[in-house]
């Protein structure tokens, strides 16, 4: 098998020659041959060139690898978040659950950035896990998001000031533990549901560092969830076993079938056009 001399080998060679020529010059100080000095200069120039080439290769390696790749077919599936379900006697319909609805309550709601005065008609929870007040101002109804139940939002009605929790408990007569448990459930549903799945046809073979050793695998599917958690469905060639591998667990570059190495995120972004779907 023919050996391939890499830039690193040249770097080691020229650096070694430089050291040898330096030793010759040192031990033959009185009778040093003039061309040894020139050889030293040539060696250090060659070392500099090799270092430059290595730096260029490191910077542009991923682009070169991607440019020479043959793209497989990538089948993209868009998964809509489940918008209809029941939990703790609350019902999510088309992405909206009504937690409270009754006689309109005139109030002034002051958030950190916005102040709103009108009639509170509903308290709802959307499929994003966030609470919203439906507030009527004349014929217009606005929805005010309560991103954090412990936020500094102040609600004033009949001269009495409440925070979000005290209003829910004392005025709307809601059981705090239940509505927050429902909100946690909605957020969990959101995180568990896939936003996109991208299937490779055929599965892509590569070596990935798993348990401190490179293992040959086939990547079959790339999953992106609603909370932006990402993972790969991979199959170990040696063990013939499927597993889901979180992207964040891949700390080193993957090695493709032709031996080229590349960052997994750049590889996925190139094949799947992830900039268009996140």
C-alpha positions in Angstrom: 0.0 0.0 0.0 1.4 3.4 -1.1 2.2 5.7 1.8 0.9 9.2 1.8 3.3 11.9 3.0 1.2 14.5 4.8 2.0 18.1 5.7 2.6 17.1 9.3 5.4 14.7 8.2 7.0 17.5 6.2 6.8 19.8 9.2 8.5 17.2 11.4 11.1 16.5 8.8 12.1 20.2 8.2 12.1 21.0 11.9 14.4 18.0 12.5 16.7 19.2 9.7 16.8 22.6 11.3 17.9 21.2 14.6 20.5 19.0 12.9 21.9 21.9 11.0 22.0 24.0 14.2 23.9 21.3 16.0 26.4 21.1 13.1 26.9 24.8 13.3 27.3 24.7 17.1 29.9 21.9 17.2 31.8 23.2 14.2 32.0 26.8 15.1 35.4 27.5 13.7 35.1 25.5 10.5 31.4 25.9 9.8 30.5 25.3 6.2 28.7 28.4 4.7 25.9 26.4 3.1 24.8 25.0 6.5 23.5 28.5 7.4 21.6 28.6 4.1 20.1 25.2 4.8 19.0 26.4 8.2 17.2 29.3 6.6 15.6 27.1 4.0 14.5 24.7 6.8 12.9 27.4 8.9 11.1 28.8 5.8 9.9 25.3 5.0 8.7 24.9 8.6 6.8 28.2 8.4 5.2 27.1 5.1 4.1 23.8 6.6 2.6 25.6 9.7 0.8 28.0 7.3 -0.6 25.1 5.3 -1.8 23.3 8.5 -3.5 26.5 9.7 -5.2 27.0 6.3 -6.3 23.3 6.3 -7.7 23.7 9.8 -9.7 26.8 8.9 -11.1 25.7 5.6 -11.2 21.9 6.2 -15.0 21.7 6.8 -15.7 23.7 3.6 -13.5 21.5 1.5 -15.1 18.4 2.9 -18.6 19.6 2.3 -17.7 20.8 -1.2 -16.6 17.2 -2.2 -19.5 15.5 -0.6 -22.4 13.8 -2.5 -25.6 14.8 -0.9 -28.0 11.9 0.0 -31.7 12.2 -0.2 -33.1 13.8 3.0 -36.7 13.3 3.7 -38.1 16.1 5.8 -41.2 15.5 8.0 -42.9 18.4 9.8 -44.6 17.3 13.0 -47.3 19.6 14.4 -47.5 19.8 18.2 -50.5 18.0 19.7 -53.1 20.6 20.3 -56.0 18.6 21.7 -55.8 16.7 25.0 -57.1 16.6 28.6 -55.2 16.8 31.9 -56.5 17.3 35.5 -60.0 18.1 34.1 -58.6 20.9 31.9 -59.0 20.5 28.2 -56.6 21.8 25.6 -58.6 22.5 22.3 -56.8 23.8 19.2 -53.8 24.8 21.4 -55.9 26.8 23.9 -57.2 25.8 27.4 -59.6 28.1 29.2 -58.7 28.1 32.9 -61.1 30.8 34.0 -64.0 32.6 32.3 -66.7 34.6 34.0 -68.1 38.1 34.7 -65.6 40.6 33.3 -63.4 42.1 35.9 -62.2 45.7 35.4 -58.5 46.0 36.2 -55.3 47.7 35.4 -52.5 45.3 34.6 -49.0 46.7 34.8 -46.1 44.6 33.5 -42.4 45.4 33.3 -42.8 46.9 29.8 -46.6 47.3 29.2 -49.6 48.8 31.1 -53.1 47.7 30.1 -56.5 48.8 31.5 -59.6 47.0 30.6 -61.9 44.1 31.4 -60.3 40.7 32.1 -62.6 38.2 30.4 -60.5 35.0 30.4 -57.4 33.4 31.8 -56.1 30.9 29.2 -53.1 28.6 28.9 -51.8 28.1 25.4 -49.8 25.1 24.0 -46.6 27.0 24.5 -47.1 26.6 28.3 -47.6 30.3 28.9 -50.6 31.9 30.7 -52.5 34.8 29.0 -55.1 37.2 30.1 -57.8 38.1 27.5 -58.4 41.8 28.2 -61.3 43.7 26.5 -60.7 47.4 25.6 -63.9 48.6 24.0 -64.5 46.3 21.0 -60.8 45.2 20.9 -59.6 42.2 22.9 -55.9 42.0 23.7 -54.0 39.0 25.1 -51.4 39.7 27.7 -48.8 37.0 28.3 -47.6 36.1 31.8 -44.3 34.5 31.0 -43.3 33.9 34.6 -45.9 33.4 37.4 -43.4 35.0 39.8 -42.9 38.1 37.6 -43.3 41.6 38.9 -46.6 42.1 37.2 -49.1 44.1 39.2 -52.9 43.9 38.8 -55.1 46.5 40.5 -58.9 46.2 40.8 -61.2 48.1 43.1 -58.2 49.8 44.7 -56.6 46.5 45.7 -53.3 45.4 44.2 -52.5 41.7 43.4 -49.8 39.7 41.8 -50.6 36.9 39.4 -50.7 34.2 42.0 -52.8 36.1 44.5 -55.3 37.2 41.8 -55.7 33.6 40.6 -56.2 32.4 44.2 -58.3 35.1 45.8 -60.3 36.6 42.9 -60.5 33.9 40.2 -60.7 31.2 42.9 -58.3 28.9 41.0 -56.3 26.2 42.7 -52.7 27.3 42.1 -51.2 23.8 42.4 -53.5 22.5 39.7 -53.0 25.2 37.1 -49.2 25.2 37.5 -49.1 21.4 37.3 -51.2 21.7 34.1 -48.7 24.3 32.7 -45.8 22.1 33.5 -47.5 19.2 31.7 -48.1 21.4 28.6 -44.4 22.4 28.6 -43.3 18.8 29.0 -45.6 17.8 26.0 -44.0 20.6 24.0 -40.5 19.3 24.7 -41.3 15.7 24.0 -42.9 16.4 20.6 -40.7 16.5 17.5 -40.7 19.7 15.5 -38.9 18.2 12.5 -37.5 14.8 11.6 -35.1 14.4 8.7 -34.5 10.8 7.4 -31.4 10.0 5.4 -31.8 7.8 2.3 -29.6 5.8 2.4 -28.4 6.0 6.0 -25.0 7.7 6.3 -22.0 5.7 7.5 -19.5 7.4 9.7 -17.3 6.9 12.8 -18.3 8.7 16.0 -16.4 8.8 19.3 -18.5 6.8 21.7 -17.3 5.7 25.2 -13.8 7.0 24.4 -13.5 4.9 21.2 -14.4 5.5 17.5 -17.3 3.4 16.5 -18.7 2.9 13.0 -22.3 3.8 12.8 -25.1 4.5 10.4 -27.1 7.7 10.9 -30.7 7.1 10.0 -32.6 10.1 11.3 -32.0 13.6 12.7 -34.7 14.9 15.1 -35.3 18.5 16.2 -37.8 19.0 19.1 -39.9 22.0 19.9 -37.6 23.0 22.7 -34.7 22.9 20.2 -33.3 19.7 21.7 -31.6 17.7 19.0 -30.6 14.1 18.6 -29.7 11.4 16.1 -31.1 7.9 15.6 -28.0 5.9 14.9 -27.3 2.2 14.4 -24.0 0.6 15.7 -22.6 -1.5 12.9 -20.7 -3.9 15.2 -23.5 -4.3 17.8 -26.4 -4.0 15.3 -28.1 -1.9 17.9 -30.2 1.3 17.6 -29.9 4.2 20.0 -30.8 7.9 20.2 -27.6 10.1 20.5 -28.0 13.7 21.7 -26.1 16.1 19.5 -24.5 17.8 22.5 -22.9 14.5 23.5 -20.8 14.5 20.3 -17.7 16.5 21.4 -15.2 15.6 18.6 -15.4 15.6 14.9 -17.1 12.7 13.1 -15.1 10.7 10.5 -16.7 10.0 7.2 -16.3 6.9 5.1 -13.5 8.4 3.1 -11.5 9.3 6.2 -12.3 13.0 6.2 -13.3 14.6 9.4 -15.9 17.3 10.0 -17.9 19.0 12.7 -21.3 17.2 13.1 -23.3 20.4 13.3 -21.8 21.8 10.0 -22.4 18.4 8.4 -26.1 18.4 9.4 -26.6 22.0 8.5 -25.2 21.4 5.0 -27.3 18.2 4.4 -30.5 19.2 6.0 -30.6 23.0 5.5 -31.3 23.5 9.2 -31.0 27.2 8.9 -34.3 27.2 7.2 -36.2 25.1 9.7 -35.1 26.2 13.2 
